[in-house]
Amino acid sequence: DLPTPAGKLYFTAGAQSRDASSAAWARGGVGSDDIPSRNSAAMYPNGFVPFINGKIDDQYATIGHRGQIGEWNADFSQTYGYNKMMYDIS
């Protein structure tokens, strides 16, 4: 907080970058009746477990001012935020 004649000015910000990975449900080593080439026993004789891999970016910044207006406590602020998520399956 930074004191001002009418109250206090404040600022906060943050940024994160995260990598994530999660296993999807396992597929057995047999083909599908409607799509024989999907998940074929020849390609994956023991089946396989696909993984959903993600990259997540988050950023935010807030600036505000706290003070009094007459007998009222007041807090005016503005926040900007941004996030992005990209994922693939391996």
Secondary structure per residue as TSV (DSSP state, phi and psi in degrees):
chain	resnum	aa	ss	phi	psi
A	1	D	-	360.0	142.5
A	2	L	E	-120.6	114.9
A	3	P	E	-62.1	141.0
A	4	T	E	-128.1	167.1
A	5	P	T	-59.6	-26.7
A	6	A	T	-107.3	4.7
A	7	G	E	157.3	-134.8
A	8	K	E	-137.2	136.4
A	9	L	E	-97.5	136.4
A	10	Y	E	-135.5	158.5
A	11	F	E	-150.2	140.3
A	12	T	E	-146.8	151.4
A	13	A	E	-154.2	159.5
A	14	G	E	-160.8	159.2
A	15	A	E	-148.7	140.9
A	16	Q	E	-138.4	147.4
A	17	S	E	-133.6	120.7
A	18	R	E	-126.6	145.7
A	19	D	E	-108.8	139.7
A	20	A	E	-134.6	152.8
A	21	S	E	-149.3	134.1
A	22	S	E	-141.8	136.2
A	23	A	E	-78.1	135.7
A	24	A	-	-88.9	-179.0
A	25	W	-	-68.9	145.4
A	26	A	-	-70.9	143.5
A	27	R	B	-107.3	131.1
A	28	G	-	-73.3	170.5
A	29	G	S	-86.2	41.2
A	30	V	S	-128.8	154.8
A	31	G	-	-80.3	166.6
A	32	S	-	-91.6	144.7
A	33	D	S	-64.9	-37.6
A	34	D	S	-83.7	-25.4
A	35	I	S	-133.6	86.2
A	36	P	T	-58.7	-29.1
A	37	S	T	-79.3	-16.5
A	38	R	T	-73.7	127.3
A	39	N	T	56.3	44.2
A	40	S	-	-70.6	149.1
A	41	A	T	-64.7	-30.5
A	42	A	T	-68.7	-38.1
A	43	M	T	-78.6	-41.5
A	44	Y	-	-130.6	77.4
A	45	P	T	-60.6	-29.6
A	46	N	T	-102.4	10.2
A	47	G	-	79.7	-172.8
A	48	F	B	-159.3	162.3
A	49	V	-	-120.2	110.6
A	50	P	-	-73.8	148.5
A	51	F	E	-113.9	136.6
A	52	I	E	-96.6	113.1
A	53	N	E	-106.2	132.9
A	54	G	E	-129.5	152.2
A	55	K	E	-126.1	123.7
A	56	I	E	-122.2	128.4
A	57	D	E	-120.6	128.3
A	58	D	E	-129.3	138.5
A	59	Q	E	-144.5	145.2
A	60	Y	E	-153.6	157.8
A	61	A	E	-150.1	136.9
A	62	T	E	-131.2	134.8
A	63	I	E	-129.4	141.6
A	64	G	E	-157.8	173.6
A	65	H	E	-138.6	129.7
A	66	R	E	-110.5	140.6
A	67	G	E	-173.7	-164.4
A	68	Q	E	-120.2	142.1
A	69	I	E	-121.0	102.1
A	70	G	T	64.7	-124.4
A	71	E	T	-94.9	4.1
A	72	W	E	-94.6	137.8
A	73	N	E	-82.2	133.6
A	74	A	E	-128.3	147.0
A	75	D	E	-142.8	111.2
A	76	F	E	-110.8	130.2
A	77	S	E	-147.7	162.9
A	78	Q	E	-136.7	134.4
A	79	T	E	-123.6	138.7
A	80	Y	E	-119.0	133.5
A	81	G	E	-139.1	154.6
A	82	Y	E	-148.1	138.0
A	83	N	E	-145.0	155.8
A	84	K	E	-145.7	136.3
A	85	M	E	-130.1	126.6
A	86	M	E	-121.8	139.0
A	87	Y	E	-142.6	156.9
A	88	D	E	-141.8	170.0
A	89	I	E	-120.4	129.1
A	90	S	-	-126.4	360.0
